[in-house]
């Protein structure tokens, strides 16, 4: 990564939640607990791979019956024996949803065996574009059950500004309205995007804007693009986001975990969406900036909980790393009231070798809640009674998280750290640039009266 093209320089002006998009969270599993106040080192085990994690589920209706053959969830749907076909996928124009898996002989898999996110390539074998990532296109919900918000060209033969040239980096907004004519509430969502994106952070707003890229617009519709910040208008609120090409809520399970039943949010008629998309094209061919988000409706009377965004970071001035030096940034949030953390993920760039989050209980117990070692594949973990997160291994540099509900109470502390290794010949600063800039931000979601980081993040010394 030492040799790099001149990428466009863009500075992050404000921080908005990234992962209110993932999913849910019983008492934390003992494998996720540690016993020291410092960034904990997990006992090495054999954690599930990313694909294994995505396929895991506690839903009884997502498992094949004993009477059927056992198949891999990645088995092409066109190759399924008749007895394994939950429904005919070929020719579908919408994702049906529901509790029947397209492959009844395999467990639920968010990407390959998910009735809420049928892949375009499975429904239409002729679907093929000149760009990488066709396998992430998904069919929308039926209009009466949900809506799909799409960022991408109307004609793949004429991609226009959706195509990103080799050696380019772009961090900007795309504005688009949802197609729902009426007000709805939602919980279940499916997020997909083609490879090449560092993140997709989405806001919704009560203020209508002209559809298109902010860089191509003028006046108020181009708001924030100069600072490459997130949408910070007063009418804006977080919808969520993803740092991987495929993410779902709920994640890794067909059924909503019982403690998350009733979580919902409002979708206004023709809801205005704002996509903050950060793309880096390190290949020798064009990358297509395209994303699909399925939003599934729920009844208003079923909404009993509101999921809220969690975000914490230190001062941007903390990220000032001299050339060829390593710095470990440590922070803590003092929990002021009881809440339950639903999801967490770390946001950083190429020079952060490790992003860790741990919870120090008032009793002294430490829960090793999150470990990530690869900036190009940053996980969002769920904390609920269904999701089984892979066990982290610090020595082996294997990603993972605690499993089970993650509850915090007044007097607890939420800690996070970034191990930043500046391999450049120039100082590293806080900036929304994948190679030449760095960040250290905790994102997530929670339910409760007050955010676990409501009073902000306090920087700690190396010895704390």
C-alpha positions in Angstrom: 0.0 0.0 0.0 3.0 2.2 0.0 2.6 2.8 -3.8 -0.6 4.6 -4.5 -2.3 6.9 -7.0 -3.3 10.4 -6.1 -6.7 10.0 -4.6 -9.2 12.8 -4.1 -8.7 14.4 -0.7 -11.7 14.6 1.4 -12.0 15.3 5.2 -14.7 13.9 7.4 -16.5 16.8 9.1 -18.8 14.9 11.4 -19.6 11.4 12.5 -22.9 9.7 12.1 -23.9 6.2 13.0 -22.8 3.5 10.6 -24.4 0.3 11.7 -27.9 0.7 12.9 -28.4 -1.6 10.0 -27.4 -4.9 11.4 -29.3 -6.9 14.1 -29.9 -7.9 17.6 -28.9 -9.5 20.8 -29.4 -13.4 26.7 -26.7 -13.2 29.1 -23.3 -12.9 27.3 -21.7 -16.2 26.6 -18.8 -17.0 28.9 -16.5 -17.5 25.9 -16.9 -13.8 25.2 -15.8 -12.7 28.7 -12.3 -11.7 29.7 -10.7 -11.1 33.1 -8.4 -8.0 32.7 -9.1 -4.3 32.4 -6.7 -3.8 29.5 -7.7 -4.7 25.9 -8.4 -8.4 26.5 -6.7 -11.2 24.7 -9.1 -14.0 23.9 -8.3 -17.7 24.3 -7.4 -19.0 20.8 -10.1 -21.2 19.4 -11.4 -22.2 16.0 -13.8 -19.4 15.1 -16.4 -19.7 12.4 -15.4 -18.2 9.1 -17.3 -15.1 7.8 -19.4 -17.4 5.6 -20.0 -19.8 8.5 -21.1 -16.9 10.7 -23.5 -15.7 8.1 -25.1 -19.1 7.8 -25.5 -19.7 11.5 -29.1 -19.5 12.9 -31.1 -20.6 15.8 -34.4 -20.6 13.8 -36.1 -24.0 13.7 -37.7 -23.2 10.4 -34.4 -22.4 8.8 -33.0 -26.0 9.3 -33.5 -28.9 6.9 -35.7 -31.8 8.1 -34.2 -35.2 8.7 -36.3 -36.5 5.8 -34.4 -34.4 3.2 -30.8 -34.6 2.0 -28.3 -32.2 3.6 -26.9 -29.7 1.1 -24.6 -26.7 1.4 -26.3 -23.4 1.5 -24.2 -22.2 -1.4 -25.6 -25.0 -3.7 -26.7 -23.2 -6.9 -30.5 -23.0 -6.7 -30.8 -24.2 -10.3 -29.1 -27.4 -9.3 -31.5 -28.3 -6.5 -33.3 -31.6 -6.6 -37.1 -31.1 -6.7 -37.5 -32.2 -3.1 -35.2 -29.4 -1.9 -36.9 -26.6 -3.8 -38.9 -24.4 -1.3 -40.3 -22.5 -4.3 -39.4 -21.8 -7.9 -36.8 -19.1 -8.1 -36.3 -19.0 -11.9 -38.4 -16.2 -13.4 -39.1 -14.4 -10.1 -39.2 -10.6 -10.3 -39.5 -10.0 -6.5 -38.1 -11.6 -3.3 -41.2 -13.3 -1.7 -40.1 -13.1 1.9 -41.7 -15.5 4.4 -40.5 -18.5 6.3 -39.9 -20.9 3.4 -36.3 -21.1 2.3 -35.5 -21.4 -1.5 -33.3 -24.4 -0.6 -35.1 -26.5 2.0 -32.2 -28.9 2.3 -29.7 -26.3 3.6 -29.7 -23.9 6.6 -30.5 -20.3 6.2 -27.8 -18.2 4.6 -28.1 -14.4 4.3 -26.5 -14.3 0.9 -27.3 -17.7 -0.8 -30.5 -19.0 0.9 -32.6 -16.1 1.9 -36.3 -15.6 0.8 -36.0 -11.9 1.6 -33.0 -11.3 -0.7 -33.2 -13.5 -3.8 -30.2 -12.9 -6.0 -30.8 -11.6 -9.6 -28.4 -14.2 -11.0 -30.6 -17.0 -9.5 -33.9 -15.6 -10.8 -32.4 -14.7 -14.2 -29.4 -16.6 -15.5 -29.0 -14.1 -18.3 -28.3 -11.2 -15.8 -24.8 -10.2 -16.6 -23.0 -6.9 -16.6 -19.5 -5.9 -17.5 -18.8 -5.2 -13.8 -17.7 -7.2 -10.8 -20.4 -8.0 -8.3 -23.4 -9.2 -10.3 -24.0 -11.8 -7.6 -24.9 -9.1 -5.1 -27.9 -7.7 -7.0 -31.1 -8.7 -5.2 -34.8 -8.7 -6.2 -37.0 -6.1 -4.4 -39.9 -7.0 -2.1 -43.4 -7.2 -3.5 -44.8 -3.6 -3.5 -47.4 -4.5 -0.8 -44.7 -5.9 1.5 -41.8 -3.5 1.1 -39.7 -1.4 -1.1 -36.2 -1.4 -2.6 -34.0 1.7 -2.7 -31.5 1.5 -5.5 -28.3 3.4 -6.4 -27.1 2.6 -9.9 -27.5 3.3 -13.6 -30.7 2.7 -15.5 -28.7 1.3 -18.3 -25.5 -0.7 -17.7 -24.3 0.1 -21.3 -24.2 3.8 -20.3 -23.2 3.9 -16.6 -22.2 7.5 -16.7 -20.9 8.9 -13.3 -21.7 5.5 -11.6 -18.5 4.1 -13.1 -15.3 4.8 -11.2 -12.0 4.8 -13.1 -9.0 2.8 -12.0 -6.8 4.5 -9.4 -9.7 6.8 -8.3 -11.2 7.4 -4.8 -14.6 9.1 -4.3 -16.4 9.9 -1.1 -19.7 11.6 -1.8 -23.5 11.4 -1.5 -26.2 10.0 -3.7 -29.8 11.3 -3.1 -32.8 9.2 -4.1 -36.4 8.7 -3.0 -38.0 5.4 -2.0 -41.0 4.3 -4.0 -43.4 3.8 -1.1 -46.6 5.9 -1.6 -47.7 5.5 2.0 -46.2 5.7 5.5 -44.9 2.5 6.8 -42.8 1.1 9.7 -40.0 -1.3 9.1 -37.4 -3.5 10.9 -36.1 -6.1 8.4 -33.6 -4.8 5.9 -31.2 -6.3 3.4 -28.1 -4.4 2.1 -26.0 -5.2 -0.9 -23.4 -3.3 -2.9 -20.8 -4.2 -5.5 -17.1 -4.6 -4.5 -15.0 -1.4 -4.3 -16.8 0.4 -1.5 -15.2 1.1 1.8 -18.6 2.0 3.4 -22.2 2.8 2.7 -23.7 5.1 5.3 -27.4 6.0 4.8 -29.5 8.8 6.3 -33.2 9.5 5.7 -34.6 13.0 5.7 -37.8 15.0 5.8 -36.3 17.4 3.3 -36.7 16.4 -0.3 -33.7 16.8 -2.6 -32.9 16.4 -6.3 -32.0 12.8 -7.2 -28.3 12.3 -8.1 -24.7 12.6 -7.0 -24.0 15.6 -4.8 -20.9 16.3 -6.8 -23.1 16.7 -9.9 -25.6 19.0 -8.2 -25.6 22.7 -7.4 -27.0 24.7 -4.4 -28.4 23.1 -1.3 -28.6 19.7 -3.0 -24.8 19.5 -3.0 -24.7 20.0 0.8 -21.7 18.6 2.6 -19.9 17.2 -0.4 -17.1 19.7 -0.1 -16.3 18.4 3.4 -17.1 14.8 2.5 -19.1 14.7 5.7 -22.2 12.8 6.5 -25.6 14.3 6.0 -26.0 16.6 9.0 -29.1 18.6 8.2 -31.5 19.0 11.1 -34.2 16.9 9.4 -31.8 14.0 8.8 -31.6 10.8 10.9 -29.7 7.6 10.6 -31.0 4.7 8.6 -27.9 2.6 9.1 -25.0 1.4 6.9 -22.7 -1.4 5.9 -18.9 -1.9 5.5 -19.3 -5.3 3.7 -20.9 -6.1 0.4 -23.8 -8.0 2.0 -25.5 -7.3 5.4 -28.9 -8.1 6.7 -31.1 -7.2 9.7 -31.6 -9.6 11.3 -28.2 -11.0 10.4 -27.4 -14.7 10.2 -31.0 -15.8 11.1 -34.3 -15.9 9.4 -36.3 -15.2 12.5 -36.1 -12.0 14.5 -34.5 -12.8 17.9 -37.3 -12.7 20.6 -35.9 -9.8 22.5 -35.9 -7.7 19.3 -39.5 -8.4 18.3 -41.2 -5.0 18.2 -38.2 -3.0 17.1 -39.3 -0.6 14.3 -38.7 2.7 12.6 -40.8 5.0 10.5 -40.5 5.3 6.7 -42.3 8.4 5.3 -44.1 8.4 2.0 -41.5 8.7 -0.8 -38.9 8.8 1.9 -35.8 10.8 1.0 -32.6 8.7 1.2 -29.0 10.0 1.3 -26.3 7.5 0.6 -22.8 8.4 1.7 -20.6 6.1 -0.5 -16.8 5.9 -0.2 -15.3 4.0 -3.2 -11.7 3.1 -3.8 -10.8 1.5 -7.2 -7.5 -0.3 -6.9 -8.2 -2.5 -9.9 -7.2 -1.9 -13.6 -10.9 -1.8 -14.8 -13.8 0.4 -13.9 -15.8 -0.2 -10.7 -19.5 0.3 -10.8 -21.0 2.3 -7.8 -24.2 0.4 -7.3 -26.2 -0.6 -4.2 -29.5 -2.3 -3.3 -31.4 -1.9 0.0 -34.6 -3.9 0.6 -36.9 -2.5 3.3 -39.7 -4.8 4.6 -42.8 -3.3 6.1 -44.3 -4.1 9.6 -47.5 -3.0 11.2 -47.5 0.1 13.2 -49.2 -1.6 16.2 -46.4 -4.1 16.3 -43.8 -1.4 17.0 -42.8 -1.4 20.8 -39.1 -0.6 20.7 -37.0 2.0 19.0 -33.5 1.1 17.9 -31.1 4.1 18.2 -27.7 4.9 16.7 -24.5 4.5 18.8 -21.4 6.5 17.9 -18.3 7.5 19.7 -14.9 8.9 18.8 -12.2 11.0 20.3 -11.0 14.3 19.0 -9.8 14.4 15.3 -6.6 15.9 16.7 -5.8 12.6 18.4 -5.1 11.1 14.9 -1.8 12.8 14.3 0.7 10.0 13.9 4.3 10.8 13.0 5.8 9.2 9.9 6.9 5.5 10.5 5.5 5.4 14.0 2.9 3.3 15.8 0.3 4.8 18.2 -2.4 3.1 20.2 -5.4 5.3 20.8 -7.6 4.2 23.8 -11.0 5.6 24.8 -13.7 4.9 27.2 -17.4 5.9 27.6 -18.9 6.1 31.1 -22.4 4.5 30.9 -25.0 6.7 32.5 -28.1 4.5 32.3 -29.2 1.0 31.5 -29.3 0.0 27.9 -28.9 -3.0 25.6 -26.3 -2.9 22.8 -27.7 -4.4 19.6 -24.8 -4.1 17.2 -21.2 -2.7 17.1 -18.5 -2.3 14.6 -15.3 -0.3 14.3 -14.6 2.2 11.6 -11.0 2.7 10.5 -8.7 2.8 7.5 -5.7 1.0 6.1 -3.1 1.8 8.9 -5.2 0.5 11.8 -4.0 -3.0 12.4 -6.5 -3.7 15.2 -9.8 -2.3 16.3 -11.1 -3.6 19.7 -14.1 -3.0 21.9 -14.6 -4.3 25.4 -17.0 -3.6 28.2 -15.8 -3.2 31.8 -18.6 -4.0 34.2 -18.8 -2.1 37.5 -18.0 -5.5 39.2 -14.6 -5.6 37.4 -15.6 -8.2 34.9 -14.5 -7.5 31.3 -16.3 -8.6 28.2 -14.3 -8.9 25.1 -17.0 -7.6 22.8 -15.4 -7.0 19.4 -12.1 -7.7 17.6 -11.3 -6.7 14.0 -7.9 -7.0 12.2 -8.6 -6.4 8.5 -9.6 -2.9 7.5 -10.8 -4.2 4.1 -13.3 -6.6 5.6 -14.8 -5.0 8.7 -17.5 -7.0 10.5 -20.6 -5.7 12.2 -21.5 -8.1 15.1 -24.9 -8.6 16.6 -25.5 -9.3 20.3 -28.6 -11.3 20.9 -30.0 -14.7 22.0 -29.7 -16.2 18.5 -26.5 -14.9 16.8 -23.4 -17.0 17.6 -20.4 -14.8 16.9 -17.0 -16.3 16.1 -14.6 -16.4 19.1 -11.9 -13.7 18.7 -8.2 -14.7 18.8 -5.9 -11.7 19.4 -2.7 -13.7 19.0 -3.9 -15.3 15.8 -5.4 -12.0 14.6 -8.8 -13.6 14.0 -12.0 -11.4 14.1 -14.7 -12.2 16.6 -17.0 -11.0 19.3 -18.9 -12.0 22.4 -22.2 -13.8 22.0 -25.5 -13.2 23.7 -27.3 -10.1 24.8 -24.9 -7.3 25.7 -26.5 -5.2 28.5 -24.8 -2.3 30.2 -25.8 -0.5 33.3 -24.9 2.8 35.1 -21.3 2.5 36.3 -20.1 0.3 33.5 -17.6 1.4 30.9 -17.4 0.8 27.2 -13.8 0.9 26.0 -12.4 0.9 22.4 -9.0 1.2 20.9 -7.2 1.6 17.6 -3.7 0.2 17.0 -2.4 2.6 14.3 0.8 1.8 12.4 1.8 4.7 10.1 4.0 3.1 7.4 4.0 6.3 5.4 6.9 8.7 5.1 4.6 11.6 6.1 2.4 12.2 9.2 -1.0 10.5 9.3 -4.0 12.7 10.1 -7.7 12.3 10.6 -9.3 12.2 7.2 -11.8 10.2 5.2 -9.1 8.8 2.9 -8.5 5.1 2.9 -4.7 5.2 2.5 -3.6 8.7 3.4 -6.0 9.4 6.3 -7.1 7.5 9.4 -10.1 7.3 11.8 -11.0 5.6 15.0 -14.8 5.5 15.5 -17.1 3.1 17.3 -20.4 2.7 15.6 -23.4 0.6 16.6 -27.0 0.6 17.7 -28.9 0.1 21.0 -32.2 0.2 22.7 -32.8 2.2 25.9 -33.3 5.7 27.2 -29.7 6.8 26.8 -26.8 5.9 24.6 -24.0 4.0 26.3 -21.7 6.8 25.1 -24.1 9.7 25.8 -21.3 11.8 27.5 -18.8 11.1 24.8 -15.5 9.2 24.6 -12.6 10.1 27.0 -9.1 9.4 25.8 -7.0 7.3 28.1 -3.3 7.0 28.6 -1.2 4.0 27.5 -1.2 2.7 31.1 -5.0 3.0 31.6 
